[in-house]
Amino acid sequence: MVSMRGHRRAKIDRLDTELLKRGFSGWLRGERGHCNMVRVPTIAEEDAKRPNRERESLVGERTRINNRIKATLARLGIRNFKPTLRQAAERLATVHTPEGMPLPPNVLAELQRDMARLGLMIGQIRSSANPKSRNTRARCWGSLARYSGTHDPLGVHPTAVARGNRSTCTRICCATNRMSTARQ
C-alpha cells in the first residue's frame, strides 16, 4: 500500500484508488520494486505466534501493575518496597510511611488488590512458559540421569538445572550430545 503523499495532501479515496491502480498496473507489467506482494500467514503460523504474543501481553500487564504499586507507595514516601518478592503481600501490612504512620486503610486495600492481580499475572506467566524451554529441561534431566553424584563430568551442579537455568541446560545438552557423538 502506498503511503507517501507529497506535501501531506488530503486523504481522499479517489487519490488512494489512483495510487493503488498505478502500483498494481506496474506490478502487472513486471516492473521490479514497483509493488511488492505480501504473503498472508496461514492460520497455523498465526496460531504458533500466539504463545509469544500472550506472554508479551502478560509481561506488560505485570510491569504495569508493578509500576502502579510503586507509584502509589512513592506518593506516600515509601521507596524501598519490592512488589515482585514472594513475601511482598505479607510485608505490605507492616509497611509504614517515613513519618512512622501505617498505610491509610483505602490505600492498603488498593495495594492488596493490586498485589493479588500481580500474583495472578506472575502465575499466568509461569503457566504460559514456552514449551520449547520445557522440552530443553526434559532433555537436560535425561542427560543428567546418566550421571550420578553431586555433579556431572561437565562441571555443572544438578541443582543448577533443577532451578531451570536455561543457559546451563543448553550447555549440558550440547556437551552431552557432543560426547555421545564422539563415542559412536
C-alpha positions in Angstrom: 0.0 0.0 0.0 1.4 3.4 -1.0 1.5 5.7 2.0 3.7 8.6 0.8 1.7 11.7 -0.2 3.8 14.7 -1.1 3.1 17.8 1.0 0.6 15.9 3.1 -2.3 16.1 0.6 -5.7 15.2 1.8 -6.6 11.6 2.2 -9.3 11.1 -0.4 -10.5 7.7 -1.6 -10.2 8.7 -5.3 -6.4 9.6 -4.8 -5.8 6.4 -2.9 -7.5 4.3 -5.6 -5.4 6.0 -8.3 -2.2 5.2 -6.4 -3.3 1.6 -5.9 -4.2 1.2 -9.6 -0.8 2.7 -10.7 1.0 0.3 -8.3 -0.9 -2.7 -9.4 -0.6 -2.0 -13.1 3.2 -1.5 -12.6 3.3 -4.9 -10.9 1.4 -6.5 -13.8 3.9 -5.0 -16.3 6.7 -6.7 -14.3 8.5 -3.6 -13.1 10.8 -4.6 -10.2 10.3 -2.9 -6.9 7.2 -1.1 -8.1 4.8 -3.1 -6.0 5.7 -5.9 -3.6 3.2 -8.5 -2.7 3.0 -9.8 0.9 2.3 -13.4 1.7 -0.6 -13.8 4.2 0.4 -16.1 7.0 -1.6 -19.3 7.4 -3.8 -19.9 10.4 -1.3 -22.4 11.8 1.6 -19.9 11.5 -0.5 -17.2 13.3 -1.5 -19.8 16.0 2.2 -20.6 16.5 2.8 -16.9 17.4 0.0 -16.8 20.0 2.1 -18.0 23.0 4.7 -15.3 22.5 2.1 -12.6 22.0 0.2 -13.7 25.1 3.5 -13.8 27.1 4.3 -10.2 25.9 0.9 -9.1 26.9 1.2 -10.7 30.4 4.6 -9.3 31.0 3.4 -5.9 30.0 0.5 -6.2 32.4 2.8 -7.4 35.2 5.1 -4.4 34.6 2.1 -2.0 34.6 0.8 -3.4 37.9 4.3 -3.3 39.4 4.8 0.3 38.4 1.3 1.2 39.7 2.1 -0.3 43.2 5.5 1.5 43.3 3.8 4.8 42.3 1.2 4.5 45.0 3.8 3.9 47.6 6.1 6.7 46.2 3.2 9.1 46.8 3.4 8.2 50.5 7.2 8.5 50.5 8.0 4.7 50.5 10.7 3.8 48.0 12.3 0.6 49.2 9.3 -1.8 48.7 9.7 -4.5 46.0 6.3 -5.9 45.0 7.7 -8.8 43.0 9.2 -10.5 46.0 7.4 -13.7 47.2 6.5 -12.3 50.7 5.7 -8.8 49.5 1.9 -9.3 50.1 2.6 -10.3 53.8 5.1 -7.5 54.2 2.6 -4.9 52.9 0.7 -4.9 56.2 3.9 -3.9 58.1 4.9 -1.1 55.8 5.0 2.4 57.4 5.4 5.9 55.9 8.6 7.8 56.7 6.7 9.6 59.5 6.1 6.2 61.1 2.4 6.1 60.3 0.8 2.9 58.9 -0.7 3.0 55.4 -4.1 4.6 55.2 -6.9 1.9 55.0 -8.1 2.7 51.5 -4.5 2.7 50.1 -3.8 -0.6 51.9 -6.9 -2.2 50.4 -6.0 -0.9 46.9 -2.4 -2.2 47.3 -3.7 -5.6 48.4 -5.9 -5.8 45.4 -3.0 -4.9 43.1 -0.8 -7.4 44.8 -3.5 -10.1 44.2 -3.5 -9.0 40.5 0.3 -9.1 40.4 0.3 -12.6 41.8 -2.2 -13.7 39.2 -0.1 -12.3 36.4 3.0 -14.0 37.7 1.2 -17.3 37.9 -0.1 -16.9 34.4 3.3 -16.0 33.0 4.7 -19.2 34.7 1.9 -21.4 33.3 2.3 -20.0 29.8 6.1 -20.7 29.7 7.4 -21.6 26.3 7.0 -25.3 25.5 10.5 -25.3 23.9 12.1 -24.5 27.2 10.1 -27.3 28.9 11.5 -29.7 26.2 15.0 -28.4 26.9 14.6 -29.0 30.6 13.3 -32.6 30.0 16.3 -33.3 27.7 18.6 -32.0 30.4 17.1 -34.1 33.1 17.6 -37.1 30.8 21.2 -36.1 30.2 21.8 -35.7 34.0 20.2 -39.0 34.7 23.2 -40.7 33.0 25.5 -39.2 35.6 25.4 -39.8 39.3 27.0 -37.9 42.2 26.8 -34.3 43.2 27.9 -33.0 39.9 28.5 -34.3 36.4 31.7 -34.6 34.4 30.9 -31.3 32.7 31.3 -29.5 36.0 27.7 -28.4 36.3 25.9 -29.0 39.6 22.5 -30.7 39.0 20.7 -28.1 41.1 21.6 -25.5 38.5 19.4 -27.4 36.1 16.7 -28.0 38.7 16.4 -24.3 39.1 15.7 -24.0 35.4 18.8 -22.2 34.3 18.3 -22.4 30.5 21.9 -21.5 29.5 23.2 -24.2 31.8 20.7 -26.7 30.4 21.6 -25.8 26.8 25.3 -26.1 27.7 24.7 -29.6 29.2 22.6 -30.8 26.3 25.1 -29.6 23.7 28.1 -31.0 25.6 26.3 -34.3 26.2 25.3 -34.6 22.5 29.0 -33.9 21.5 30.2 -36.6 23.9 27.6 -39.2 22.6 28.5 -38.5 19.0 32.2 -38.8 19.8 31.7 -42.2 21.4 30.0 -43.5 18.2 
